[in-house]
Amino acid sequence: MARVIEYYYALASPWSYLGNDLLRRIAAEHDARIDPVIIDYDPVFTATGTIPLPGRPRVRKAYRLVELARWSRFRGVPLNPEPRFYRGETEEPDERQAALMVTAAKETGLDSLRLAHAVSRALWAEERFPFRPDELRAIAAAEGFDGDALLEAAARPQTADAYEAATRRAIDLDVFGMPFYRLDGEPFWGQDRLEFLERALRAGA
């Protein structure tokens, strides 16, 4: 039976975006299955005492930009640390509709991580603001999804229930930031821990 990598993430997280390709490669090479769990970071941050980006000190914000550029080069993943439509240093974008769309994709058995990565890529590498219905439709269509159907499903109460249940589960499991991975109950916080996750997969093979 394939081992499962639980992956807790958010669309506006550049660190989640930076790790997606490597996560997929690691899973494929070790015959593991990814369970992508998109969560609402506001309740997670509140529950765990994590300071959201707007409330962090200036020096931390400045260093974050250095690290984003550094990791973009190291991972070989295009990323603009200060994209045109991102103001996260003062106010995080409202990604709820997009997150519900991704949740709906997962609930119907589609490749929700593929859709999520395309939404994040639009923000961090394509100078687009993806958190609008027209952009979400276009992004979904470009990835082979039915954007209208997914937006319709995103508006259903059961989709919001699934999104909120995933967020509560993340809090119960002590997830405190994104991206966050779990393998056989062992936690790994941050895309810079993916190499350790891979070592754990090897050790348990």
Disulfide bonds with the S-S distance in Angstrom:
none
